Amino acid sequence: MDYTLPNHWSLAEERLSLLGAAYDPGSIALAQHLGVSAGWRCLEAGAGGGSFARWLCTVALPGGRVLAVDADPRHLTDLPDLGGETVRMDLVTDPLPAGAFDFVHTRFVLLHIAERQVVMERLARALAPGGVLVLEEGDGLGVLGEMPGAFGEVWRAFARSTETAGASQSWARTLPTRLAALGLVDIRADADIPFFRGGSPMARMWSLTWAQAHEALVAHGVPRETIAVAQRELDDEQRWLYAPPTVRVCARAPR
C-alpha cells in the first residue's frame, strides 16, 4: 500500500499532531453522538499520529478494546501504556478480524489508497452486528476551481499530484451509495468546509503539507516561488483561508 504523505518524513509527527488538533473535535463529537463509550470494541484504521485512538482509549476502556493499525505505526508507541493495541498493518493485504468491532473509524486515509474500495469493504466486514463504520474523507467538491491566491493554486496542484499517485479527490462524495451497496444501514452523511486564519494550527498543518509534498508539486509544474508565496499566505494572521470539504459518513451493520 502506498500513501502520498508517509509517516517517516522528518516533520510528519508535527504535521500529524496539527491535523489531529484541527480535526479531532469533529471526530470526537460524532463518536459521542453515536454513543461510543466504555466497553466498545474500536478499530482505528490508518491511525497516523494516534490522537483519535488516544481519545478512544479514554472512553472505551476499561472493558472495551482499542486497536490502532497503520502501515507505519512509529507515532503510536505510547498506546499500549493507555491500554490500547498497536499493529503494523497494510490495510489492503493484511487480515482484519471479521465481525469483531462495534466502532470502526478512519480519517483522511482511504482517498490516498488506490485500492480504497477493497479497504472499505474489509472495514465493513470487520463490524460486529449493529456496529458502526465512520469514514471521514477529504473531497474537492465545489472548491477545486474556487480557492483563491497562491494557496488555491498550490492546493489544485497538490490534488493533481495525489491523484497521479493513486488518490481520488472525488471519491468521498460517493460514499453513501457505496456503503448502501455493501448492505449497511442507517447511513448518514454530511460535509463541512473548514475556515481558518493564517498562523493557526491548521494553517501550519497545510504549510507542512506543502513542505512534505514540495518536490511532487514542483514536478507538477508549480514554481517554487508560488509554493513560498502560499506558505507566506498561511503565515499571514490577517488572512482567512478555507480547506477542502470534509465528508463524514456513518453507517451501521445490520443486527
C-alpha distance (Angstrom), angle and dihedral (degrees) to the residues before:
residue distance angle dihedral
M1 . . .
D2 3.80 . .
Y3 3.80 122.1 .
T4 3.79 121.4 -164.1
L5 3.84 95.1 -140.4
P6 3.82 105.3 38.4
N7 3.81 122.7 -159.0
H8 3.80 95.6 -127.4
W9 3.83 94.4 74.0
S10 3.80 111.5 117.9
L11 3.83 94.5 -115.2
A12 3.81 96.7 33.9
E13 3.80 93.4 107.7
E14 3.81 91.3 57.6
R15 3.81 92.6 44.6
L16 3.81 91.7 49.4
S17 3.79 91.5 47.1
L18 3.81 90.8 52.8
L19 3.79 91.1 46.4
G20 3.79 89.3 53.5
A21 3.80 92.1 48.6
A22 3.81 90.0 51.8
Y23 3.80 99.6 44.2
D24 3.81 107.1 24.5
P25 3.82 94.0 83.7
G26 3.81 91.4 61.5
S27 3.80 92.8 43.7
I28 3.80 92.0 48.2
A29 3.80 93.8 47.5
L30 3.80 90.6 52.6
A31 3.82 93.0 46.8
Q32 3.80 90.4 50.0
H33 3.80 90.7 49.1
L34 3.80 88.5 52.9
G35 3.79 90.2 52.8
V36 3.80 101.5 -112.2
S37 3.79 104.9 173.9
A38 3.80 145.6 134.7
G39 3.78 113.1 -27.3
W40 3.81 96.7 26.1
R41 3.81 117.2 132.4
C42 3.82 105.6 -134.8
L43 3.79 134.0 -169.1
E44 3.81 120.5 -164.8
A45 3.81 105.9 -166.0
G46 3.79 115.9 -158.9
A47 3.80 91.5 8.7
G48 3.82 95.5 -175.4
G49 3.79 109.2 175.9
G50 3.80 91.2 3.6
S51 3.80 100.4 -129.9
F52 3.80 95.4 130.3
A53 3.80 91.7 43.8
R54 3.80 88.5 53.7
W55 3.79 89.6 53.2
L56 3.80 90.1 49.8
C57 3.82 88.6 55.4
T58 3.80 89.6 57.7
V59 3.82 93.6 54.6
A60 3.83 107.8 28.0
L61 3.80 96.9 44.8
P62 2.93 137.8 113.5
G63 3.76 103.0 40.8
G64 3.78 97.4 16.2
R65 3.77 135.7 67.9
V66 3.79 134.6 -113.4
L67 3.80 116.1 -165.9
A68 3.81 115.7 -178.7
V69 3.80 115.9 -169.5
D70 3.77 130.4 -175.0
A71 3.79 137.7 158.0
D72 3.82 86.7 -122.9
P73 3.83 110.0 26.6
R74 3.80 96.1 175.7
H75 3.83 91.4 123.9
L76 3.83 94.3 51.1
T77 3.80 101.1 66.3
D78 3.81 94.1 115.1
L79 3.81 96.2 56.5
P80 3.83 96.0 89.0
D81 3.82 88.2 57.8
L82 3.81 87.0 58.5
G83 3.79 92.6 49.0
G84 3.80 96.1 -98.8
E85 3.78 130.2 121.8
T86 3.79 127.5 -125.1
V87 3.79 124.6 -158.8
R88 3.80 130.2 178.5
M89 3.78 103.0 -129.6
D90 3.78 141.1 166.6
L91 3.79 101.3 -143.2
V92 3.80 91.2 -153.2
T93 3.80 99.6 53.9
D94 3.81 112.0 12.2
P95 3.82 118.0 89.9
L96 3.79 121.6 -102.7
P97 3.81 119.7 -161.0
A98 3.80 110.1 -105.0
G99 3.79 120.5 -127.5
A100 3.80 92.6 3.1
F101 3.81 107.4 118.5
D102 3.79 138.1 67.4
F103 3.80 92.6 -164.3
V104 3.81 127.6 29.1
H105 3.80 118.8 -178.2
T106 3.76 137.8 176.3
R107 3.80 131.0 170.4
F108 3.81 130.1 -162.9
V109 3.80 91.3 -17.7
L110 3.79 111.5 98.4
L111 3.81 96.7 54.1
H112 3.82 87.7 62.0
I113 3.83 95.3 52.3
A114 3.79 118.2 82.3
E115 3.82 90.5 -150.9
R116 3.82 91.2 52.7
Q117 3.80 94.9 135.6
V118 3.81 90.9 55.8
V119 3.80 91.5 49.2
M120 3.80 92.6 48.1
E121 3.80 90.8 52.3
R122 3.80 90.8 50.0
L123 3.81 91.7 49.8
A124 3.79 89.9 51.0
R125 3.81 90.8 51.8
A126 3.81 89.5 52.5
L127 3.81 90.2 65.6
A128 3.78 120.0 105.4
P129 3.81 115.3 -135.3
G130 3.80 105.7 -68.5
G131 3.80 91.9 12.8
V132 3.79 120.8 143.9
L133 3.80 127.4 -124.6
V134 3.81 117.0 -159.0
L135 3.79 120.0 -170.4
E136 3.80 120.8 -175.0
E137 3.78 114.3 -174.3
G138 3.77 138.4 163.4
D139 3.80 119.8 -117.4
G140 3.78 133.3 -176.1
L141 3.79 89.5 -138.2
G142 3.78 110.3 151.9
V143 3.81 97.6 -13.7
L144 3.80 108.0 68.4
G145 3.79 91.7 93.3
E146 3.78 97.4 30.5
M147 3.81 109.3 57.7
P148 3.81 107.2 109.2
G149 3.77 131.8 -145.2
A150 3.76 131.1 16.0
F151 3.81 90.2 -47.0
G152 3.80 89.3 61.7
E153 3.80 92.6 45.8
V154 3.78 91.9 51.2
W155 3.79 93.0 44.0
R156 3.80 91.8 54.2
A157 3.80 90.3 50.1
F158 3.81 89.5 47.2
A159 3.81 89.6 53.1
R160 3.80 90.1 52.0
S161 3.80 92.1 47.6
T162 3.80 93.0 51.4
E163 3.79 91.5 48.8
T164 3.79 89.9 51.9
A165 3.82 86.0 56.6
G166 3.81 91.7 51.0
A167 3.81 102.9 -87.7
S168 3.80 125.1 130.4
Q169 3.79 125.1 -143.0
S170 3.81 92.4 -171.1
W171 3.81 104.6 43.7
A172 3.79 97.8 88.7
R173 3.81 94.0 66.8
T174 3.84 88.4 62.2
L175 3.82 95.0 54.6
P176 3.82 99.4 100.5
T177 3.80 91.2 55.9
R178 3.80 92.5 44.1
L179 3.80 93.6 50.2
A180 3.80 91.1 48.7
A181 3.81 88.8 53.0
L182 3.82 88.4 56.5
G183 3.80 90.3 57.8
L184 3.79 96.9 -106.7
V185 3.81 117.9 145.8
D186 3.81 140.6 -156.0
I187 3.80 89.9 43.0
R188 3.79 116.4 -175.0
A189 3.78 127.1 177.4
D190 3.77 139.5 177.9
A191 3.77 139.7 156.6
D192 3.77 135.8 -147.8
I193 3.78 134.4 -169.6
P194 3.82 111.9 -136.2
F195 3.81 114.9 -137.4
F196 3.78 117.1 -160.9
R197 3.77 141.2 172.5
G198 3.79 125.1 -118.0
G199 3.77 111.8 -97.4
S200 3.81 92.3 30.4
P201 3.82 124.1 123.5
M202 3.80 90.3 -100.5
A203 3.80 90.6 51.2
R204 3.80 89.6 51.4
M205 3.81 89.5 49.3
W206 3.80 91.5 54.8
S207 3.80 91.8 45.2
L208 3.80 89.2 54.5
T209 3.80 89.6 47.1
W210 3.80 89.5 56.8
A211 3.80 89.2 48.1
Q212 3.80 92.2 51.3
A213 3.81 92.6 46.0
H214 3.81 93.8 39.0
E215 3.80 99.6 117.2
A216 3.80 93.0 42.3
L217 3.80 88.9 52.2
V218 3.81 92.0 50.1
A219 3.80 88.9 48.5
H220 3.81 88.2 56.1
G221 3.78 91.1 55.8
V222 3.79 103.0 -93.5
P223 3.81 110.8 142.4
R224 3.79 113.3 -125.1
E225 3.80 89.3 -124.3
T226 3.81 90.7 57.4
I227 3.80 89.3 54.9
A228 3.80 89.0 49.4
V229 3.81 91.1 50.2
A230 3.81 90.5 49.7
Q231 3.79 89.9 52.2
R232 3.81 90.3 50.0
E233 3.79 88.9 52.0
L234 3.81 88.1 52.9
D235 3.81 89.5 52.3
D236 3.83 93.5 50.3
E237 3.81 107.4 103.0
Q238 3.82 90.7 -164.3
R239 3.80 92.3 60.7
W240 3.80 127.0 85.7
L241 3.79 119.0 -154.3
Y242 3.78 136.3 173.8
A243 3.77 134.4 -140.2
P244 3.81 129.1 -141.2
P245 3.81 116.0 -77.7
T246 3.78 119.6 -82.5
V247 3.80 110.4 -136.8
R248 3.81 112.5 -153.7
V249 3.79 118.2 -167.7
C250 3.79 127.5 175.3
A251 3.81 127.2 -175.3
R252 3.78 136.3 170.8
A253 3.78 131.4 -133.2
P254 3.80 112.7 -122.7
R255 3.80 114.3 -99.2
